[in-house]
Amino acid sequence: MTAPILLTCGDPAGIGPEIAAKAWAAGERFVWIGDPRHLPAGTAWQEVSEGQAPGNGAMAVLRHDLGGPARPGRPDPHNAAGIIAVIERAVRLVQSGKGAAICTAPINKKALKDGAAFAFPGHTEFLSHLAGGRRVIMMLACPELRVVPATIHIPLAEVPDALTEAVLEATIRITHAGLRRDFGIANPRIAVAGLNPHAGEGGAMGWEDERMIRPLITRLAAEGLDISGPWPADTLFHARARAGYDAAICAYHDQALIPIKTIDFAGGVNVTLGLPFVRTSPDHGTAYDIAGTGLADPSSLVAALRMARNMVAARAR
C-alpha cells in the first residue's frame, strides 16, 4: 500500500487529537488531517503533502487550519466549517488515489449544526452524500462479532414502520457484498435477528417476523445466500451462536450495539459498507468529559486503523 490511511481530526474539543497522538505512539501509521495547533502539547509532528506516505518519525500531519482554538470539552462553533471541510478533503483525496482509506475521529453533530448548519445526522450519511448518494449501512465490528442495525437513529416507536422488506433486503445485500469485498469472506454466513421478543413466537408476540422477515430470508436463501433467521435476539450473541455466522443483521440500534459493546467496549469499530472507498471509525464519541485530561483510551482508534488497512488489502486481492 503506497497511499496512506487518512485520519480526519474530528472535533478538536474532544479526544480525537489525543487518541491520534497515542495511536501514532503505539506504532500506527497514518496521515492526520487537521490543525496541528490542536494536538496535545509536546506532540512531535511533521507536515506532509497530499499523497505522501507517513514515515516512522514524528506524526505525519496534512495541515488544515481551523478557525478557532481547541478548548477541551468546549466545542467552538468557529471550528465547525473546518471540521466539515477536513472530511470533504479526505474524501477528495481517497477518490483521487492520494489516500487508501479514511478513518474518522468523532464529531459532534449538534456542534456542527449550530456552527455550520450541518444538515446530516452523522458521518455515515454525509459520506454517502459525498460519494454521490450511495445507499450505505453501518456495521459495528470487533474480532468476536460483526453486527449491522437495519434501522439506526430513530425512536424505538418508529422502528416497526421503518423496518420494511425493502430496507431489510437492501441491508442484507449490502452486508453480503461488504463481507465479500471488504473482509475477504467468499461465502458469508448471515444471521437475522427477529424484531419481536422470541422472534414473534409464531405470531403471538408480533406479526413482522413471520409475515415479512421469514419470507424474505427464504427468498434470499433460494438465491444462494447463506442466510438464516429470524432468530430470537436474546439467544443470538453468546459464543456458540456467534460461531455460526459472520455477521448478524439486527432490527434496531440497541439490538445491535448492546452486544458488541458488552463483548468489546474498547475495541469496537464503526465501518461504513457500500461506499466506493474504505471508511472506519472508532466506536465512541467525542468524550468531552475527559478531553484534555490524558485519560482517553486509543484502543478503538487503533482497531479502526488496523481494520481499514485490512479492508484495503482485502479489496486489492
BELLIN-V798310 format. One record per pair of residues at least 24 apart in sequence whose ideal C-beta (glycine too) atoms are under 8 Angstrom apart, sorted by the first residue. I is the first residue (numbers start at 1). J is the second residue. D is the distance in Angstrom with one decimal. If there is no record, write none. Layout:
I J D
I J D
//
This chain:
1 100 5.3
1 309 7.2
1 312 6.0
1 313 7.3
1 316 7.9
2 53 6.3
2 100 8.0
3 51 6.6
3 53 7.5
3 94 7.9
3 97 6.1
3 98 6.0
3 99 5.5
3 100 4.2
4 29 7.5
4 30 6.1
4 31 4.4
4 51 7.8
4 52 7.3
4 53 5.3
4 54 5.6
4 60 7.2
4 99 6.3
4 100 6.3
5 29 7.5
5 30 4.3
5 31 7.2
5 99 7.3
5 100 5.7
5 101 5.2
5 102 7.9
5 103 6.0
5 305 6.0
5 308 5.4
5 309 6.2
5 312 7.8
6 30 6.9
6 31 5.6
6 33 6.0
6 62 7.7
6 90 4.7
6 93 6.1
6 94 6.4
6 99 4.2
6 100 7.8
6 101 7.1
6 102 5.2
6 103 7.0
7 31 6.9
7 32 4.9
7 33 6.9
7 103 4.8
7 104 7.7
7 105 6.6
7 305 7.2
8 33 5.4
8 34 7.1
8 86 5.0
8 87 5.5
8 90 5.2
8 102 6.8
8 103 7.4
8 104 4.8
8 105 5.8
9 33 6.2
9 34 2.8
9 35 6.9
9 38 6.8
9 64 7.4
9 66 7.8
9 83 6.9
9 86 5.5
9 105 5.9
10 83 7.0
10 104 6.6
10 105 2.9
10 106 4.9
10 107 5.3
10 286 7.0
11 75 5.7
11 79 7.4
11 83 6.2
11 105 7.7
11 106 6.5
11 107 5.3
11 108 5.1
11 111 6.3
11 286 5.0
12 38 3.8
12 66 6.8
12 70 3.8
12 79 6.3
12 83 7.8
13 70 5.9
13 71 5.9
13 72 6.2
13 73 6.2
13 74 5.5
13 75 4.4
13 76 6.5
13 79 7.6
13 108 7.9
13 111 7.8
13 286 7.0
13 288 6.6
13 291 6.2
14 73 8.0
14 75 7.7
14 105 7.7
14 106 5.7
14 108 7.0
14 285 7.3
14 286 2.9
14 287 5.9
14 288 5.8
14 291 5.2
15 106 7.5
15 286 6.6
15 287 4.6
15 290 6.5
15 291 5.2
15 296 3.8
16 105 3.3
16 106 6.0
16 286 7.1
17 43 7.9
17 70 6.9
17 105 7.9
18 291 7.3
18 292 7.7
18 294 7.1
18 296 4.7
18 298 7.9
19 105 7.2
19 282 7.2
19 296 5.1
19 297 7.5
19 298 4.1
19 301 4.6
20 59 7.4
20 105 6.6
20 301 7.1
21 59 6.5
22 296 7.1
22 298 3.9
22 301 7.9
23 298 4.8
23 301 5.0
23 302 5.2
23 305 6.3
24 59 4.4
26 298 6.5
26 302 5.9
28 301 8.0
28 302 5.8
28 305 4.8
28 306 7.4
29 54 4.8
29 56 7.4
29 60 7.6
30 54 6.2
30 60 7.0
30 103 6.8
30 305 6.0
31 60 4.7
31 61 7.4
31 62 5.2
31 99 7.6
32 59 6.3
32 60 6.6
32 61 5.2
32 62 7.0
33 61 7.9
33 62 4.7
33 64 5.4
33 86 5.1
33 89 6.2
33 90 5.8
34 61 7.2
34 63 8.0
34 64 5.8
34 66 7.3
34 86 6.1
35 63 7.3
35 64 6.4
35 65 5.0
35 66 4.5
35 70 7.6
35 82 7.3
36 61 5.1
36 63 6.2
37 65 7.6
37 69 7.5
37 70 7.2
38 66 7.1
38 69 7.9
38 70 3.9
40 294 7.8
50 93 6.0
50 98 5.1
51 93 7.3
51 97 7.7
51 98 3.6
51 99 7.7
64 89 6.4
72 288 7.6
72 291 3.9
72 292 2.7
72 293 7.6
73 288 4.2
73 289 6.8
73 291 4.8
73 292 6.6
74 288 7.7
75 108 5.6
75 111 3.9
75 115 7.7
75 286 7.8
75 288 7.5
76 115 7.6
77 111 7.0
77 114 5.7
77 115 3.2
77 116 7.7
78 115 6.9
79 115 7.0
80 111 6.2
80 112 4.9
80 114 7.2
80 115 2.7
80 116 3.8
80 118 6.9
81 115 6.9
81 116 4.5
83 107 6.2
83 112 6.4
83 116 8.0
84 112 6.3
84 116 5.8
84 118 6.3
84 126 7.9
87 123 7.3
87 126 6.6
87 127 7.5
87 130 7.6
88 130 6.5
91 127 6.9
91 130 4.6
91 131 7.2
91 277 7.5
94 277 4.6
94 278 7.9
95 276 7.6
95 277 6.7
99 277 7.9
100 278 7.3
100 308 7.8
100 309 7.8
100 312 4.9
101 277 6.5
101 278 3.6
101 279 6.9
101 280 7.2
101 308 4.1
101 309 7.3
101 311 6.7
101 312 5.2
102 127 7.8
102 277 6.5
102 278 7.0
102 279 4.7
102 280 7.8
102 308 7.6
103 279 7.5
103 280 5.2
103 281 6.4
103 301 7.4
103 304 5.2
103 305 5.4
103 308 5.2
104 279 6.7
104 280 7.8
104 281 4.5
105 281 7.5
105 282 7.3
105 301 7.3
106 281 7.4
106 282 6.8
106 284 6.5
106 285 4.9
106 286 4.6
106 287 7.5
107 286 7.2
108 285 7.4
108 286 5.2
108 288 7.9
121 153 5.6
122 153 7.3
123 272 7.7
123 279 7.9
123 281 6.5
124 152 8.0
124 272 5.4
127 272 6.0
127 275 6.2
127 279 5.9
128 272 7.9
128 274 7.7
128 275 7.3
131 275 5.3
131 276 5.8
131 277 7.5
134 274 5.6
134 275 6.4
134 276 7.1
135 170 6.0
135 174 6.8
135 274 5.8
136 174 7.2
136 272 5.3
136 273 6.4
136 274 3.7
136 275 5.8
137 170 7.9
137 171 5.4
137 174 5.0
137 175 6.6
137 178 7.8
137 272 7.5
137 273 5.2
137 274 5.9
138 270 6.4
138 271 7.5
138 272 6.4
138 273 7.8
139 175 7.0
139 178 6.9
139 247 7.1
139 270 7.6
139 271 4.4
139 272 7.7
139 273 5.4
140 256 6.4
140 257 6.3
140 260 4.8
140 268 5.5
140 269 7.1
140 270 6.0
140 271 7.5
140 283 5.9
141 260 7.7
141 268 7.0
141 269 5.1
141 271 5.6
141 307 6.7
142 260 6.0
142 263 6.4
142 264 3.8
142 267 5.3
142 268 4.9
142 269 6.8
142 303 7.2
143 264 7.3
143 267 7.7
144 239 8.0
144 242 6.4
144 263 5.2
144 264 6.4
145 237 7.0
145 242 5.8
145 248 7.3
145 259 6.5
145 260 5.2
145 263 5.6
145 264 7.5
146 179 7.8
146 246 6.5
146 247 4.1
146 248 7.1
147 247 6.9
147 248 5.0
147 249 7.9
147 250 5.7
147 256 4.0
147 257 7.4
147 259 6.6
147 260 5.4
148 175 5.1
148 247 6.0
148 248 7.2
148 249 5.2
148 250 6.7
148 256 6.6
148 273 7.6
149 250 5.0
149 251 7.5
149 252 6.0
149 253 5.1
149 255 6.9
149 256 4.0
149 257 7.1
150 249 6.0
150 250 6.7
150 251 5.9
150 252 7.4
151 251 6.8
151 252 5.1
151 253 7.0
152 252 8.0
152 253 5.5
153 253 6.7
154 252 8.0
154 253 7.9
156 252 6.6
156 254 7.9
159 195 7.3
159 251 6.4
159 252 4.6
160 195 6.8
160 208 6.3
163 195 6.2
163 208 7.0
163 251 5.6
163 252 7.5
164 212 8.0
165 212 5.4
165 216 5.6
168 192 7.8
168 212 7.7
168 213 6.8
168 216 6.1
168 249 7.3
169 216 6.0
169 220 7.3
171 249 5.9
172 216 7.9
172 220 6.3
172 225 7.4
172 227 6.8
172 249 5.9
174 273 5.3
174 274 4.7
175 247 5.5
175 249 6.4
175 273 6.4
176 225 6.1
177 273 7.6
177 274 7.8
178 271 7.8
178 273 3.5
178 274 6.9
179 246 5.7
179 247 6.0
181 314 6.9
181 315 6.0
182 271 7.4
182 273 6.8
182 278 6.8
182 311 4.5
182 314 5.6
182 315 6.5
183 246 7.6
183 310 8.0
183 311 7.1
183 314 5.9
184 314 4.1
184 317 6.4
185 246 5.5
187 226 5.8
188 226 6.6
188 246 4.8
188 247 6.7
189 226 4.7
189 227 7.8
189 228 7.8
189 244 6.9
189 245 4.6
189 246 4.8
189 247 7.9
190 225 6.8
190 226 6.7
190 227 4.6
190 228 7.5
190 245 6.2
190 246 6.9
190 247 5.6
190 248 7.6
190 249 6.3
191 227 7.7
191 228 5.5
191 229 5.6
191 231 5.8
191 236 6.3
191 241 7.8
191 244 6.9
191 245 3.9
191 247 7.6
191 248 4.8
191 249 7.2
192 217 5.9
192 227 6.7
192 228 7.1
192 229 3.3
192 230 5.4
192 231 6.8
192 248 7.5
192 249 4.6
193 229 6.7
193 230 6.5
193 231 5.7
193 232 7.7
193 233 4.3
193 236 5.5
193 248 6.1
193 249 6.7
193 250 4.8
193 251 6.0
193 255 6.0
194 229 6.9
194 230 3.6
194 231 6.3
194 232 6.0
194 233 6.4
194 251 7.3
195 230 7.4
195 251 4.3
195 252 7.8
197 232 7.3
197 234 7.7
198 232 4.9
198 234 8.0
199 229 7.4
199 230 4.4
199 231 6.1
199 232 4.8
199 233 7.8
200 230 7.4
237 263 7.6
266 297 5.7
266 299 4.2
266 300 6.0
267 299 5.2
267 300 6.0
267 303 4.7
268 300 6.1
268 303 7.3
269 300 6.7
269 303 5.1
269 304 4.6
269 307 4.9
270 304 7.3
271 307 6.8
271 311 7.6
278 308 5.4
278 311 4.6
278 312 5.5
278 315 7.0
279 308 7.7
280 304 4.2
280 305 7.4
280 307 5.1
280 308 4.4
280 311 7.2
//
